[in-house]
Amino acid sequence: MTTSFAEWTISPERTAAFENRLQQKINQGSLAMMIALGYRTGLWKVLSQLDHATCQEIADESGLNAEYVADWLAAMLGGGLIDYDPIFQTYRLPREHAEILTSSTQYEEALRWLPLLGKLEDELAVGLAQETAVPETAGDRLLTVHTSEQSASFTNQLFQSILPLVPGLIMRLSEGLDVLDLGCGDGAVLLELAAAFPESRFVGYDPSGQLIEQARHSAISRELENVSFFQRDLTAIHAIQSFDLITAFDVNLEGSDQDRMLREVQSALRPDGILLLRELAVSWHRDENLQHPLSALLLSICSVRSLAGHAQSGKRRGKEALCLCLEAAGLGVLECHQLSQDVLHEYYIARQS
């Protein structure tokens, strides 16, 4: 009888320790999905406004089925997110937990990725097996759903934290600027800007004809005459010194397309114009990415984007490569900011070199 080399080298202690960690990750992943459901159904907001409430009171306040709410509360109790008083049979969200869960939208937005990534599991498996990109329609569906679901929370963040990154920008928008939004989607963000700054003129470009039609109908229903939407490839802006501000939030073009878009942006900006851009806070240095507080989610999103054909690979990915691309396109005087309430993204401010 012979003993394999593997049998001699396997450590039972390390095997048991790894199995324990794996079980914890499965539990944490399941809990994260339920936390995301709490955001989707408004339960976290309700809990933050109630104190020592019964399951029925929480269900009534949220407009949900009490039986299902009870199951959700049990999961949150098991995860240590809420407290329970067995005498009065009431639930309570500690204020310290509420401060993290409801004071900003960053964790709500981060957790929205989990069910969206799950919806692409079949396409991703096929792509990995056949060494092909996820069908374009599936990748577009992922990004479209994510953009539309985050628009409300992102709009609040835009006014409170993002626009103030550029000193005096809000005042200039109040006085009147020409603004172009690249990848505007259904126009939700641009419509809010148009309503808030009636003296400015807004234009939205997006390659999706369906989303552009939706944006146009929304503009008509809201009687906003200072905003227009056009179906257009983002690498074909075709404008010369026409805009004071160009925004691009999570556009996710591939390398050569990104280069063309940025050159078009450079031509479309006026001499004192500004590009305000948002991208994932990812580096081309592996060790730096692994130190990110949400590293697993960040790298998972990058992987899915790559398989969906919506992102660069290797050293074309990350803030270092983006800065080089901006400079090569003639967009210098670069600033890079990260907001405390949005650890997944970085915000770039670029001007004419």
DRENMITOR-810289 format. One record per residue (C-alpha): x, y, z; residue number from 0. Coordinates in nm, 2 decimals, padded with zeros to 4 digits. Example, Ala and Ser with C-alpha at 12.3 -4.5 7.8 and 13.67 -1.06 7.14 Angstrom:
     c1     c2     c3 resi
  01.23 -00.45  00.78    0
  01.37 -00.11  00.71    1
REM end
This chain:
     c1     c2     c3 resi
  00.00  00.00  00.00    0
  00.14  00.34 -00.10    1
  00.05  00.68  00.04    2
  00.03  00.97 -00.20    3
  00.23  01.29 -00.16    4
 -00.09  01.49 -00.12    5
 -00.19  01.28  00.18    6
  00.14  01.35  00.35    7
  00.12  01.73  00.29    8
 -00.24  01.81  00.37    9
 -00.28  01.97  00.71   10
 -00.61  01.88  00.89   11
 -00.59  02.20  01.09   12
 -00.56  02.42  00.78   13
 -00.83  02.22  00.61   14
 -01.07  02.27  00.90   15
 -00.98  02.64  00.93   16
 -01.05  02.70  00.56   17
 -01.38  02.52  00.58   18
 -01.47  02.74  00.87   19
 -01.38  03.05  00.68   20
 -01.58  02.92  00.38   21
 -01.89  02.86  00.59   22
 -01.86  03.22  00.73   23
 -01.83  03.36  00.38   24
 -02.14  03.17  00.26   25
 -02.33  03.30  00.57   26
 -02.21  03.65  00.50   27
 -02.30  03.64  00.14   28
 -02.65  03.52  00.22   29
 -02.68  03.79  00.48   30
 -02.56  04.06  00.24   31
 -02.84  03.96 -00.01   32
 -03.10  04.00  00.27   33
 -02.95  04.34  00.37   34
 -02.99  04.44  00.00   35
 -03.35  04.33  00.02   36
 -03.40  04.55  00.32   37
 -03.29  04.85  00.11   38
 -03.50  04.75 -00.19   39
 -03.82  04.73  00.02   40
 -03.75  05.03  00.24   41
 -03.73  04.83  00.56   42
 -03.41  04.99  00.68   43
 -03.56  05.33  00.65   44
 -03.87  05.22  00.85   45
 -03.66  05.06  01.12   46
 -03.45  05.37  01.15   47
 -03.77  05.57  01.22   48
 -03.92  05.33  01.47   49
 -03.81  05.24  01.82   50
 -03.89  04.90  01.97   51
 -04.16  04.81  01.72   52
 -04.34  04.48  01.67   53
 -04.32  04.28  01.35   54
 -04.68  04.38  01.27   55
 -04.60  04.75  01.33   56
 -04.29  04.73  01.10   57
 -04.49  04.55  00.83   58
 -04.78  04.81  00.85   59
 -04.54  05.10  00.83   60
 -04.35  04.95  00.53   61
 -04.67  04.82  00.36   62
 -04.53  04.46  00.34   63
 -04.66  04.12  00.43   64
 -04.61  04.06  00.81   65
 -04.52  03.69  00.77   66
 -04.24  03.77  00.52   67
 -04.12  04.06  00.73   68
 -04.09  03.83  01.03   69
 -03.86  03.60  00.82   70
 -03.65  03.89  00.72   71
 -03.63  04.02  01.07   72
 -03.52  03.68  01.19   73
 -03.23  03.68  00.93   74
 -03.13  04.03  01.04   75
 -03.14  03.92  01.41   76
 -02.93  03.62  01.33   77
 -02.68  03.84  01.15   78
 -02.65  04.07  01.45   79
 -02.79  04.38  01.27   80
 -03.09  04.44  01.49   81
 -03.19  04.38  01.86   82
 -03.49  04.19  01.99   83
 -03.68  04.22  02.32   84
 -03.83  03.88  02.39   85
 -04.06  04.01  02.67   86
 -04.24  04.28  02.45   87
 -04.16  04.10  02.12   88
 -04.02  04.41  01.97   89
 -03.74  04.48  01.73   90
 -03.50  04.77  01.73   91
 -03.23  04.90  01.50   92
 -02.94  05.04  01.72   93
 -02.86  05.40  01.64   94
 -02.50  05.31  01.57   95
 -02.61  05.06  01.31   96
 -02.86  05.30  01.16   97
 -02.58  05.56  01.13   98
 -02.39  05.32  00.90   99
 -02.69  05.17  00.72  100
 -02.90  05.48  00.65  101
 -02.69  05.80  00.69  102
 -02.55  05.76  00.33  103
 -02.62  05.56  00.02  104
 -02.28  05.40 -00.03  105
 -02.36  05.06  00.11  106
 -02.71  05.06 -00.05  107
 -02.55  05.12 -00.39  108
 -02.27  04.86 -00.33  109
 -02.52  04.59 -00.22  110
 -02.73  04.65 -00.54  111
 -02.45  04.49 -00.74  112
 -02.51  04.15 -00.57  113
 -02.85  04.05 -00.72  114
 -02.75  04.21 -01.05  115
 -02.43  04.00 -01.07  116
 -02.64  03.70 -00.99  117
 -02.87  03.76 -01.28  118
 -02.57  03.73 -01.52  119
 -02.45  03.40 -01.38  120
 -02.56  03.18 -01.68  121
 -02.40  03.42 -01.93  122
 -02.08  03.45 -01.73  123
 -02.04  03.07 -01.70  124
 -02.08  03.04 -02.08  125
 -01.84  03.32 -02.14  126
 -01.57  03.16 -01.92  127
 -01.62  02.82 -02.08  128
 -01.62  02.94 -02.44  129
 -01.36  03.22 -02.39  130
 -01.61  03.47 -02.53  131
 -01.75  03.79 -02.40  132
 -02.09  03.80 -02.24  133
 -02.35  03.89 -02.51  134
 -02.37  04.27 -02.55  135
 -02.74  04.27 -02.47  136
 -02.68  04.10 -02.14  137
 -02.40  04.34 -02.04  138
 -02.61  04.64 -02.14  139
 -02.90  04.50 -01.93  140
 -02.67  04.48 -01.63  141
 -02.54  04.83 -01.66  142
 -02.89  04.97 -01.75  143
 -03.06  04.82 -01.45  144
 -02.78  04.93 -01.22  145
 -02.79  05.29 -01.35  146
 -03.17  05.32 -01.33  147
 -03.18  05.18 -00.98  148
 -02.91  05.40 -00.84  149
 -03.03  05.72 -01.00  150
 -03.23  05.86 -00.70  151
 -02.96  05.81 -00.44  152
 -02.69  05.92 -00.68  153
 -02.87  06.24 -00.76  154
 -02.88  06.34 -00.40  155
 -02.51  06.26 -00.37  156
 -02.44  06.47 -00.69  157
 -02.59  06.79 -00.54  158
 -02.45  06.73 -00.19  159
 -02.10  06.60 -00.26  160
 -01.99  06.57 -00.62  161
 -02.07  06.91 -00.78  162
 -01.91  07.09 -00.48  163
 -01.58  06.91 -00.57  164
 -01.54  07.19 -00.83  165
 -01.53  07.53 -00.65  166
 -01.79  07.77 -00.78  167
 -01.95  07.51 -01.01  168
 -02.30  07.53 -00.85  169
 -02.29  07.91 -00.88  170
 -02.19  07.89 -01.24  171
 -02.47  07.64 -01.31  172
 -02.71  07.88 -01.15  173
 -02.59  08.16 -01.38  174
 -02.60  07.94 -01.69  175
 -02.37  07.68 -01.85  176
 -02.38  07.44 -02.14  177
 -02.36  07.09 -02.01  178
 -02.32  06.75 -02.18  179
 -02.37  06.42 -02.00  180
 -02.22  06.11 -02.17  181
 -02.40  05.79 -02.10  182
 -02.71  05.96 -01.96  183
 -02.92  05.65 -01.96  184
 -03.28  05.73 -01.89  185
 -03.19  06.09 -01.81  186
 -03.29  06.08 -01.45  187
 -02.99  06.26 -01.32  188
 -02.98  06.51 -01.61  189
 -03.35  06.59 -01.56  190
 -03.29  06.68 -01.19  191
 -03.00  06.91 -01.29  192
 -03.22  07.08 -01.56  193
 -03.49  07.14 -01.30  194
 -03.25  07.27 -01.04  195
 -03.06  07.50 -01.28  196
 -03.31  07.65 -01.53  197
 -03.06  07.90 -01.66  198
 -02.83  07.62 -01.78  199
 -02.87  07.41 -02.10  200
 -02.83  07.03 -02.08  201
 -02.77  06.77 -02.34  202
 -02.76  06.39 -02.29  203
 -02.60  06.13 -02.52  204
 -02.65  05.76 -02.48  205
 -02.62  05.47 -02.74  206
 -02.94  05.31 -02.62  207
 -03.24  05.43 -02.83  208
 -03.49  05.29 -02.58  209
 -03.34  05.48 -02.29  210
 -03.32  05.80 -02.49  211
 -03.69  05.78 -02.58  212
 -03.77  05.73 -02.21  213
 -03.56  06.03 -02.12  214
 -03.74  06.25 -02.39  215
 -04.08  06.14 -02.26  216
 -03.98  06.23 -01.90  217
 -03.85  06.57 -02.01  218
 -04.19  06.64 -02.19  219
 -04.39  06.52 -01.89  220
 -04.19  06.75 -01.66  221
 -04.22  07.04 -01.91  222
 -03.84  07.09 -01.90  223
 -03.73  07.29 -02.21  224
 -03.36  07.33 -02.12  225
 -03.27  06.96 -02.17  226
 -03.23  06.75 -02.49  227
 -03.15  06.39 -02.54  228
 -02.98  06.22 -02.84  229
 -02.90  05.86 -02.93  230
 -02.53  05.88 -03.01  231
 -02.21  05.68 -02.99  232
 -02.01  05.82 -02.71  233
 -01.70  05.82 -02.93  234
 -01.87  06.05 -03.18  235
 -01.95  06.37 -02.99  236
 -01.87  06.59 -03.30  237
 -01.86  06.92 -03.13  238
 -01.60  07.20 -03.12  239
 -01.58  07.42 -02.80  240
 -01.95  07.38 -02.73  241
 -01.97  07.29 -02.37  242
 -01.86  07.43 -02.03  243
 -01.90  07.11 -01.84  244
 -01.90  06.75 -01.96  245
 -01.99  06.47 -01.72  246
 -01.92  06.09 -01.76  247
 -02.03  05.87 -01.47  248
 -01.94  05.50 -01.51  249
 -01.93  05.50 -01.89  250
 -01.70  05.19 -01.90  251
 -01.57  05.21 -02.25  252
 -01.29  04.98 -02.37  253
 -00.93  05.10 -02.43  254
 -00.94  05.24 -02.79  255
 -01.30  05.36 -02.75  256
 -01.21  05.54 -02.43  257
 -00.92  05.71 -02.60  258
 -01.15  05.83 -02.89  259
 -01.41  05.95 -02.64  260
 -01.16  06.15 -02.44  261
 -01.02  06.32 -02.76  262
 -01.38  06.41 -02.86  263
 -01.43  06.55 -02.51  264
 -01.12  06.76 -02.54  265
 -01.25  06.91 -02.86  266
 -01.60  06.97 -02.73  267
 -01.49  07.16 -02.42  268
 -01.45  07.53 -02.42  269
 -01.10  07.67 -02.31  270
 -01.21  07.70 -01.95  271
 -01.43  07.39 -01.96  272
 -01.43  07.10 -01.72  273
 -01.47  06.72 -01.75  274
 -01.62  06.56 -01.44  275
 -01.57  06.18 -01.45  276
 -01.65  05.89 -01.21  277
 -01.49  05.55 -01.23  278
 -01.44  05.25 -01.00  279
 -01.16  05.30 -00.75  280
 -00.95  05.03 -00.89  281
 -00.57  05.03 -00.95  282
 -00.36  04.83 -01.19  283
 -00.15  04.73 -00.88  284
 -00.30  04.41 -00.74  285
 -00.18  04.47 -00.38  286
 -00.35  04.81 -00.37  287
 -00.68  04.66 -00.48  288
 -00.66  04.39 -00.22  289
 -00.63  04.66  00.05  290
 -00.96  04.82 -00.05  291
 -01.23  04.78  00.22  292
 -01.47  04.63 -00.04  293
 -01.20  04.45 -00.24  294
 -01.40  04.14 -00.32  295
 -01.69  04.33 -00.45  296
 -01.47  04.58 -00.64  297
 -01.27  04.30 -00.82  298
 -01.59  04.10 -00.88  299
 -01.74  04.40 -01.06  300
 -01.42  04.44 -01.27  301
 -01.43  04.08 -01.36  302
 -01.79  04.09 -01.48  303
 -01.73  04.41 -01.67  304
 -01.44  04.25 -01.84  305
 -01.64  03.94 -01.94  306
 -01.92  04.17 -02.06  307
 -01.68  04.36 -02.28  308
 -01.73  04.68 -02.09  309
 -01.38  04.73 -01.94  310
 -01.01  04.73 -02.00  311
 -00.79  04.45 -01.90  312
 -00.44  04.44 -01.76  313
 -00.26  04.77 -01.74  314
 -00.53  04.94 -01.94  315
 -00.75  04.92 -01.62  316
 -00.73  05.15 -01.32  317
 -00.67  05.50 -01.22  318
 -00.31  05.51 -01.34  319
 -00.41  05.41 -01.69  320
 -00.71  05.65 -01.69  321
 -00.48  05.94 -01.59  322
 -00.24  05.86 -01.87  323
 -00.53  05.85 -02.12  324
 -00.67  06.19 -02.00  325
 -00.33  06.35 -02.03  326
 -00.27  06.19 -02.38  327
 -00.61  06.34 -02.49  328
 -00.50  06.69 -02.38  329
 -00.70  06.69 -02.06  330
 -00.46  06.79 -01.79  331
 -00.47  06.99 -01.46  332
 -00.60  06.66 -01.32  333
 -00.76  06.62 -00.97  334
 -00.87  06.29 -00.82  335
 -01.11  06.27 -00.53  336
 -01.26  06.00 -00.32  337
 -01.57  06.07 -00.11  338
 -01.60  05.92  00.24  339
 -01.96  05.81  00.15  340
 -01.86  05.64 -00.17  341
 -01.55  05.42 -00.13  342
 -01.63  05.22 -00.45  343
 -01.56  05.52 -00.68  344
 -01.31  05.79 -00.76  345
 -01.40  06.13 -00.91  346
 -01.17  06.30 -01.16  347
 -01.17  06.66 -01.26  348
 -00.99  06.74 -01.58  349
 -00.94  07.06 -01.77  350
 -00.78  07.16 -02.10  351
 -00.40  07.12 -02.08  352
REM end
